[in-house]
Amino acid sequence: MPDRPSPVTARPPAAVERILDAADSCFTRYGIAKTTMEDVASAAEISRATLYRTFSDRESLLTALVRRHARMNIERSRARIMALDTLAERLVEGITWNVRVGHRDPLMHALVSPEQMALANTLLSSTGLATELTQEFWEPVLVAALDAGELRSDLDLVGLCEWIARLEIMFIVQLGDSAEDEARIRRLVADFVVPSLMPVG
């Protein structure tokens, strides 16, 4: 997996969280394209030098923020779908749920908008961040299904997680947040994704 941007120096968690809170506020208020590192430093009430000692550039700051947003709900969301009886149900509900969360998260929704697709490709695809976060969510589900004989044994789980990540991003970009769009996602996952992953015979 390609190296991912990371903070330049380790700082106390509270200091990093303060910066991320400020960045979140700025990206929501000004938009991703218009937010500068100076805006974030001002909102966090720190110097630009201090901000750059923590995050080398705007992309590394965005990466940390995307990772934080995604991880806020991973455990709870996974527990929710693991309560379902079958892998088929978990795939349908899990992918639909993740797309819904992506639509309703202002940062994620803005990041995958047409205006930000070049940046989104850099942050989510080129760095491997989308696969990393999708793997955190789905790997325990897929391993449990594999152990239960519900999943094809010839699959590369990392590659499968990358495919699911790209699928979820595509749904967020191309479909809306209406009940009709959600029903369409459920049908597509049930009709095409689920059968492709089931064991033969």
C-alpha positions as CSV (number, residue, x, y, z in Angstrom):
1,M,0.0,0.0,0.0
2,P,1.4,3.5,-0.8
3,D,2.6,5.6,2.0
4,R,0.0,7.9,3.4
5,P,0.6,11.5,4.5
6,S,1.0,11.7,8.3
7,P,1.5,14.4,10.9
8,V,5.1,15.7,10.9
9,T,5.6,15.4,14.6
10,A,3.8,13.6,17.3
11,R,1.7,16.0,19.5
12,P,-0.5,15.3,22.5
13,P,-3.9,13.8,21.4
14,A,-5.8,16.8,22.9
15,A,-3.8,19.2,20.8
16,V,-4.3,17.2,17.6
17,E,-8.1,16.9,18.3
18,R,-8.3,20.7,18.8
19,I,-6.7,21.2,15.4
20,L,-9.1,18.6,13.8
21,D,-12.1,20.3,15.4
22,A,-11.0,23.6,14.0
23,A,-10.4,22.1,10.6
24,D,-13.8,20.4,10.6
25,S,-15.4,23.8,11.4
26,C,-13.5,25.5,8.7
27,F,-14.2,23.0,6.0
28,T,-17.9,23.1,6.9
29,R,-18.0,26.9,6.9
30,Y,-15.9,27.7,3.9
31,G,-15.9,24.5,1.9
32,I,-12.9,22.3,1.1
33,A,-11.6,24.3,-1.8
34,K,-11.6,27.6,0.0
35,T,-10.3,26.6,3.4
36,T,-6.6,27.4,3.9
37,M,-4.1,26.3,6.6
38,E,-4.2,29.8,7.8
39,D,-7.9,29.5,8.4
40,V,-7.4,26.4,10.4
41,A,-4.6,27.8,12.5
42,S,-6.7,30.9,13.3
43,A,-9.7,28.7,14.3
44,A,-7.5,26.5,16.5
45,E,-5.8,29.6,18.0
46,I,-2.3,28.4,17.1
47,S,0.4,29.7,14.9
48,R,0.7,28.5,11.3
49,A,4.2,27.2,12.3
50,T,2.6,25.0,15.0
51,L,0.0,23.7,12.6
52,Y,2.7,22.9,10.0
53,R,4.7,21.1,12.6
54,T,1.7,18.9,13.2
55,F,0.4,18.5,9.7
56,S,2.7,19.0,6.7
57,D,0.0,20.2,4.4
58,R,-3.7,20.5,3.8
59,E,-3.9,17.0,2.3
60,S,-2.4,15.4,5.4
61,L,-4.8,17.4,7.6
62,L,-7.8,16.3,5.4
63,T,-6.6,12.7,5.6
64,A,-6.5,12.7,9.4
65,L,-10.0,14.3,9.4
66,V,-11.5,11.8,7.0
67,R,-10.0,9.0,9.1
68,R,-11.5,10.4,12.3
69,H,-14.9,10.9,10.7
70,A,-14.9,7.3,9.4
71,R,-13.8,5.8,12.7
72,M,-16.4,7.6,14.8
73,N,-19.0,5.0,13.7
74,I,-17.1,1.9,12.6
75,E,-17.6,-0.1,15.8
76,R,-21.2,0.8,16.3
77,S,-22.2,0.3,12.7
78,R,-20.4,-3.0,12.4
79,A,-22.1,-4.3,15.6
80,R,-25.4,-3.2,14.0
81,I,-24.9,-5.3,10.9
82,M,-23.3,-8.3,12.7
83,A,-26.6,-8.7,14.6
84,L,-28.2,-9.7,11.3
85,D,-28.4,-13.4,10.5
86,T,-26.7,-13.9,7.1
87,L,-23.8,-12.4,5.1
88,A,-26.3,-11.5,2.4
89,E,-28.2,-9.3,4.8
90,R,-25.0,-7.8,6.2
91,L,-23.8,-6.8,2.8
92,V,-27.0,-5.2,1.8
93,E,-27.6,-3.4,5.0
94,G,-23.9,-2.5,5.6
95,I,-23.2,-1.0,2.2
96,T,-26.5,0.8,2.2
97,W,-25.8,2.1,5.7
98,N,-22.3,3.3,4.7
99,V,-23.6,5.1,1.7
100,R,-26.3,6.8,3.8
101,V,-23.6,7.9,6.3
102,G,-21.4,9.2,3.5
103,H,-24.3,11.3,2.1
104,R,-25.1,12.8,5.5
105,D,-21.6,13.5,6.6
106,P,-20.9,17.1,5.3
107,L,-17.2,16.5,4.9
108,M,-17.4,13.1,3.1
109,H,-20.3,14.3,0.9
110,A,-18.3,17.4,-0.1
111,L,-15.1,15.4,-0.7
112,V,-16.7,13.1,-3.3
113,S,-18.5,15.9,-5.1
114,P,-17.7,16.4,-8.8
115,E,-15.8,19.6,-7.8
116,Q,-13.4,17.7,-5.5
117,M,-13.0,14.4,-7.4
118,A,-9.3,15.0,-8.2
119,L,-8.6,15.6,-4.5
120,A,-10.8,12.7,-3.5
121,N,-9.0,10.4,-5.8
122,T,-5.7,11.5,-4.2
123,L,-6.9,11.2,-0.6
124,L,-9.1,8.1,-0.9
125,S,-7.7,6.0,-3.7
126,S,-4.1,6.9,-4.4
127,T,-3.1,6.8,-0.7
128,G,-5.1,3.6,0.0
129,L,-7.1,5.4,2.7
130,A,-10.5,4.3,1.4
131,T,-9.4,0.7,1.3
132,E,-7.8,1.0,4.8
133,L,-11.0,2.3,6.3
134,T,-13.3,-0.1,4.4
135,Q,-11.1,-3.0,5.6
136,E,-11.4,-1.9,9.2
137,F,-15.2,-2.0,8.8
138,W,-15.6,-5.1,6.7
139,E,-12.8,-7.5,7.4
140,P,-14.2,-8.8,10.7
141,V,-17.5,-9.3,9.0
142,L,-15.9,-11.1,6.0
143,V,-13.7,-13.3,8.2
144,A,-16.7,-14.4,10.2
145,A,-18.5,-15.2,7.0
146,L,-15.5,-17.1,5.7
147,D,-15.3,-19.2,8.9
148,A,-19.0,-19.9,8.6
149,G,-18.8,-21.0,5.0
150,E,-20.9,-18.1,3.7
151,L,-18.1,-16.5,1.6
152,R,-16.1,-17.8,-1.3
153,S,-12.8,-19.1,0.0
154,D,-10.8,-18.0,-3.1
155,L,-11.3,-14.3,-2.5
156,D,-8.6,-11.8,-1.6
157,L,-10.1,-9.9,1.3
158,V,-8.0,-6.8,0.8
159,G,-9.0,-6.7,-2.9
160,L,-12.6,-7.3,-1.9
161,C,-12.5,-4.4,0.5
162,E,-11.0,-2.1,-2.1
163,W,-13.9,-3.1,-4.5
164,I,-16.5,-2.4,-1.8
165,A,-14.8,0.9,-1.1
166,R,-15.0,1.9,-4.7
167,L,-18.6,0.7,-4.9
168,E,-19.7,2.7,-1.9
169,I,-18.0,5.9,-3.2
170,M,-19.7,5.4,-6.6
171,F,-23.1,5.1,-4.9
172,I,-22.4,8.3,-2.9
173,V,-21.4,10.2,-6.0
174,Q,-24.0,8.9,-8.4
175,L,-27.1,8.4,-6.2
176,G,-29.0,10.7,-3.9
177,D,-30.2,10.3,-0.3
178,S,-33.9,9.6,-1.1
179,A,-35.8,6.5,-0.2
180,E,-36.0,5.5,-3.9
181,D,-32.2,5.8,-4.2
182,E,-31.7,3.7,-1.1
183,A,-34.0,1.0,-2.4
184,R,-32.0,1.0,-5.6
185,I,-28.8,0.5,-3.7
186,R,-30.4,-2.4,-1.8
187,R,-31.5,-4.0,-5.1
188,L,-28.2,-3.6,-6.8
189,V,-26.2,-5.1,-3.9
190,A,-28.7,-8.0,-3.4
191,D,-28.9,-8.8,-7.1
192,F,-25.2,-8.4,-8.1
193,V,-22.8,-8.0,-5.2
194,V,-24.2,-10.8,-3.0
195,P,-24.4,-13.6,-5.7
196,S,-20.8,-12.8,-6.7
197,L,-19.5,-13.5,-3.2
198,M,-21.5,-16.6,-2.3
199,P,-19.8,-20.1,-2.4
200,V,-20.5,-22.2,-5.4
201,G,-22.8,-25.2,-4.8
